[in-house]
């Protein structure tokens, strides 16, 4: 994996040291930096706020799926360059335990019984580079209370991906994001994922603010698709609960391995550089 510099930081793989460096940059800019809760393994989940708390707000999150950790430096770069008036709340790495497991393997866990459990779930393989779930082997983006367990790919046992958990909001990471959402009551939410270069909108028969969704699609050049088969995701829960604009934005080409997407971060950022300004304007108008 090549080294390169993006916004002054030399990345080979984006880890907690890089995350803290970016948070420090944002704090120096005047952003609020605080924690919204803790992961299963007790790691604090940071959040960044910029703008005004008056009027419609935007909530952005990334890395709810472990192997999609490239979305964390993406959204933080977007936050660094955001200077709009509207309020933006950003949770850059929801699934911290999962990201570290994906990047570092079992040495990131520090609990022998949990390590044995995860190794068994991963079919005795020490390669966790394609892991999506958290440290309990729950896929956080199918654990929300929005037709929970009805998805075509959902499974009911611990796995690297698609396990719905024992019940909706069974995971600490999802509870933290839910509580923040309920407190902020955003008018727009953006869930950053990888891969596909597409945007998914709506949930079930709900499809709020099609015009706003189209504006963001136009800015990114990502086609806009309906989420007919999606259930249990954050965007699904948000749209069902608040009936406002929630989008899942999938970045990066499908033929690029997840751990190589970081090499394409500048071009991914270029497609998304205007999204926060547009989302903020949509939120202020709704």
C-alpha positions as CSV (number, residue, x, y, z in Angstrom):
1,X,0.0,0.0,0.0
2,X,1.5,3.3,-1.1
3,X,2.0,6.3,1.2
4,X,0.6,9.7,0.2
5,X,-0.3,12.9,1.9
6,X,-3.9,14.0,2.2
7,X,-4.6,17.3,4.0
8,X,-1.2,17.2,5.6
9,X,-1.5,13.7,7.0
10,X,0.6,10.8,5.6
11,X,-1.6,7.7,5.4
12,X,-0.9,4.1,4.7
13,X,-3.9,2.9,6.7
14,X,-6.2,5.2,8.7
15,X,-6.1,4.2,12.3
16,X,-6.9,5.9,15.7
17,X,-3.7,8.0,15.6
18,X,-4.8,9.5,12.3
19,X,-8.3,9.9,13.7
20,X,-7.0,11.9,16.7
21,X,-4.8,14.0,14.4
22,X,-7.9,15.0,12.3
23,X,-10.0,15.7,15.4
24,X,-7.2,17.9,16.7
25,X,-7.2,19.8,13.4
26,X,-10.9,20.3,13.6
27,X,-10.7,21.4,17.3
28,X,-8.0,24.0,16.3
29,X,-10.5,25.3,13.7
30,X,-13.0,25.9,16.4
31,X,-15.2,22.8,16.0
32,X,-16.7,21.2,19.0
33,X,-15.2,17.7,19.6
34,X,-16.9,15.4,22.1
35,X,-17.9,11.8,22.7
36,X,-21.4,10.4,22.2
37,X,-20.9,7.0,24.0
38,X,-18.6,4.0,24.1
39,X,-18.1,0.9,22.0
40,X,-18.5,-2.7,23.2
41,X,-14.8,-2.6,24.2
42,X,-15.1,0.7,26.0
43,X,-13.6,2.9,23.3
44,X,-15.1,6.4,23.2
45,X,-17.0,7.3,20.0
46,X,-16.1,10.9,18.9
47,X,-18.4,13.4,17.3
48,X,-17.5,16.8,15.7
49,X,-19.9,19.8,15.4
50,X,-19.4,22.8,13.2
51,X,-21.8,25.7,12.3
52,X,-24.8,27.0,14.1
53,X,-27.3,25.0,16.3
54,X,-30.1,27.3,15.1
55,X,-32.3,26.0,12.3
56,X,-32.2,22.7,10.4
57,X,-29.3,20.4,11.2
58,X,-27.3,17.7,9.3
59,X,-26.0,14.5,10.8
60,X,-23.3,12.6,9.1
61,X,-21.8,9.3,10.1
62,X,-19.2,6.9,8.6
63,X,-17.5,3.6,9.2
64,X,-20.5,1.8,10.6
65,X,-19.1,-1.1,8.6
66,X,-15.6,-2.0,9.6
67,X,-14.0,-2.7,6.2
68,X,-15.4,0.6,4.9
69,X,-13.0,2.7,7.1
70,X,-12.0,4.9,4.2
71,X,-15.2,6.8,4.8
72,X,-13.7,8.2,8.1
73,X,-10.9,10.3,6.6
74,X,-13.4,11.3,3.8
75,X,-16.0,12.8,6.1
76,X,-13.4,14.4,8.3
77,X,-11.8,16.1,5.3
78,X,-15.3,17.3,4.3
79,X,-15.7,18.7,7.8
80,X,-12.4,20.5,7.8
81,X,-13.4,22.3,4.6
82,X,-16.9,23.1,5.7
83,X,-17.5,26.8,6.6
84,X,-21.2,27.1,6.2
85,X,-23.7,28.5,8.6
86,X,-25.8,25.4,9.1
87,X,-25.1,22.9,11.8
88,X,-23.2,19.7,10.8
89,X,-22.8,16.9,13.3
90,X,-20.3,14.2,12.2
91,X,-19.7,10.8,13.8
92,X,-16.6,9.8,11.8
93,X,-16.1,6.2,13.1
94,X,-19.1,4.6,14.6
95,X,-17.7,1.0,14.6
96,X,-14.3,1.7,16.1
97,X,-13.8,-1.9,17.5
98,X,-14.7,-3.4,14.1
99,X,-12.4,-1.0,12.2
100,X,-9.4,-2.0,14.4
101,X,-10.3,-5.7,14.1
102,X,-10.4,-5.3,10.4
103,X,-7.0,-3.5,10.3
104,X,-5.1,-5.1,13.1
105,X,-6.7,-8.5,13.7
106,X,-7.3,-10.1,17.0
107,X,-4.5,-8.1,18.7
108,X,-6.9,-5.2,18.8
109,X,-9.3,-7.1,21.1
110,X,-7.5,-7.7,24.3
111,X,-9.9,-10.3,25.7
112,X,-9.0,-14.0,25.2
113,X,-12.5,-15.4,25.3
114,X,-13.8,-12.7,22.9
115,X,-10.8,-13.4,20.6
116,X,-11.7,-17.1,20.5
117,X,-15.3,-16.3,19.7
118,X,-14.3,-14.0,16.9
119,X,-11.9,-16.4,15.4
120,X,-14.6,-19.1,15.4
121,X,-17.0,-16.7,13.8
122,X,-14.4,-15.9,11.1
123,X,-14.0,-19.6,10.2
124,X,-10.7,-19.9,12.1
125,X,-9.1,-17.3,9.8
126,X,-6.8,-14.6,11.3
127,X,-7.6,-12.4,8.3
128,X,-10.3,-10.0,9.3
129,X,-9.8,-7.5,6.4
130,X,-13.3,-8.1,5.0
131,X,-15.0,-7.9,8.4
132,X,-18.1,-5.6,8.5
133,X,-19.5,-6.2,12.0
134,X,-18.6,-4.9,15.4
135,X,-16.7,-6.8,18.1
136,X,-19.8,-8.9,19.0
137,X,-20.1,-10.0,15.3
138,X,-23.3,-7.9,14.9
139,X,-23.7,-6.0,11.6
140,X,-24.6,-2.5,13.0
141,X,-26.4,-1.5,9.9
142,X,-29.0,-4.2,10.1
143,X,-29.6,-3.7,13.9
144,X,-31.9,-0.7,13.7
145,X,-35.6,-0.8,14.4
146,X,-36.9,-0.5,10.8
147,X,-38.5,-3.8,9.7
148,X,-35.6,-5.4,11.6
149,X,-34.7,-8.9,10.4
150,X,-36.8,-8.7,7.2
151,X,-33.8,-8.1,4.8
152,X,-33.1,-10.6,2.1
153,X,-29.5,-11.0,3.3
154,X,-30.2,-10.9,7.1
155,X,-28.9,-13.8,9.2
156,X,-29.7,-14.7,12.8
157,X,-26.3,-15.9,14.1
158,X,-23.0,-14.1,14.7
159,X,-21.1,-13.6,11.4
160,X,-18.6,-11.2,9.8
161,X,-21.6,-9.5,8.1
162,X,-25.4,-9.4,8.0
163,X,-26.1,-10.7,11.6
164,X,-29.0,-8.6,12.9
165,X,-28.2,-9.0,16.6
166,X,-30.5,-10.4,19.3
167,X,-32.9,-7.5,19.1
168,X,-33.0,-3.9,17.6
169,X,-30.6,-1.5,19.2
170,X,-28.8,-4.4,21.0
171,X,-25.4,-2.7,20.4
172,X,-23.8,0.2,22.3
173,X,-22.6,1.8,19.1
174,X,-26.1,2.0,17.7
175,X,-27.6,3.2,20.9
176,X,-25.1,6.1,21.0
177,X,-25.9,7.1,17.4
178,X,-29.7,6.8,18.0
179,X,-29.5,9.0,21.1
180,X,-27.5,11.7,19.2
181,X,-30.1,11.6,16.4
182,X,-33.0,11.9,18.8
183,X,-31.3,14.8,20.5
184,X,-30.3,16.7,17.4
185,X,-33.4,15.9,15.4
186,X,-31.6,16.5,12.1
187,X,-33.4,17.5,8.9
188,X,-30.9,15.6,6.7
189,X,-28.8,12.5,7.5
190,X,-25.9,11.2,5.4
191,X,-24.7,7.6,6.0
192,X,-21.3,7.1,4.2
193,X,-20.5,3.6,3.1
194,X,-18.3,1.9,0.5
195,X,-18.5,0.8,-2.4
196,X,-20.5,1.4,-5.6
197,X,-20.6,5.2,-6.3
198,X,-24.4,5.3,-5.8
199,X,-26.8,7.0,-3.4
200,X,-29.8,5.1,-1.9
201,X,-32.8,7.0,-0.7
202,X,-36.2,6.4,0.9
203,X,-37.4,3.5,2.9
204,X,-40.4,1.2,2.2
205,X,-43.1,3.5,0.8
206,X,-41.5,6.6,2.3
207,X,-39.5,8.9,0.0
208,X,-39.2,12.3,1.6
209,X,-37.6,15.3,-0.2
210,X,-36.8,13.8,-3.6
211,X,-35.7,17.2,-4.8
212,X,-33.0,17.5,-2.1
213,X,-31.8,13.9,-2.8
214,X,-31.5,14.8,-6.5
215,X,-29.4,17.9,-5.7
216,X,-26.8,15.7,-3.8
217,X,-26.9,13.2,-6.6
218,X,-26.2,15.9,-9.2
219,X,-23.3,17.2,-7.1
220,X,-21.6,13.9,-6.7
221,X,-22.5,12.4,-10.1
222,X,-23.7,9.3,-8.2
223,X,-27.0,7.8,-9.5
224,X,-29.9,7.9,-7.1
225,X,-31.6,4.6,-6.3
226,X,-34.5,3.5,-4.2
227,X,-33.9,1.3,-1.2
228,X,-36.6,-1.3,-1.9
229,X,-34.7,-4.2,-0.3
230,X,-33.0,-2.4,2.6
231,X,-34.2,-3.0,6.2
232,X,-32.7,-2.4,9.6
233,X,-30.2,0.3,8.5
234,X,-29.6,3.6,10.1
235,X,-31.0,5.4,7.1
236,X,-34.1,3.2,7.1
237,X,-34.8,3.9,10.8
238,X,-34.2,7.6,10.4
239,X,-36.5,8.0,7.4
240,X,-39.2,5.8,9.1
241,X,-38.9,7.8,12.4
242,X,-38.4,11.4,11.2
243,X,-39.8,11.2,7.6
244,X,-37.1,13.5,6.4
245,X,-34.2,13.2,3.9
246,X,-31.9,10.4,4.8
247,X,-29.3,9.1,2.2
248,X,-26.9,6.2,2.1
249,X,-23.9,7.3,0.0
250,X,-21.7,4.5,-1.3
251,X,-18.3,5.7,-2.4
252,X,-15.5,4.1,-4.5
253,X,-15.5,1.7,-7.4
254,X,-16.7,-1.8,-6.9
255,X,-13.6,-3.3,-8.4
256,X,-11.2,-1.7,-5.9
257,X,-10.4,-3.8,-2.8
258,X,-11.6,-2.2,0.4
259,X,-8.1,-1.7,1.8
260,X,-7.0,0.0,-1.4
261,X,-9.8,2.6,-1.5
262,X,-7.5,4.8,0.6
263,X,-5.3,5.2,-2.4
264,X,-8.3,6.9,-4.2
265,X,-9.3,9.2,-1.3
266,X,-8.5,12.5,-3.1
267,X,-10.7,11.6,-6.1
268,X,-13.5,10.3,-3.8
269,X,-13.3,13.5,-1.8
270,X,-13.5,15.6,-5.0
271,X,-16.8,14.0,-5.8
272,X,-18.2,14.7,-2.3
273,X,-16.6,18.1,-1.6
274,X,-19.9,20.0,-2.0
275,X,-22.2,17.6,-0.2
276,X,-22.1,19.2,3.2
277,X,-22.9,22.7,1.8
278,X,-25.8,21.3,-0.2
279,X,-27.1,19.2,2.7
280,X,-26.9,22.2,5.1
281,X,-28.9,24.4,2.7
282,X,-31.5,21.6,2.3
283,X,-31.7,21.3,6.1
284,X,-32.1,25.1,6.6
285,X,-34.9,25.2,4.2
286,X,-36.8,22.2,5.7
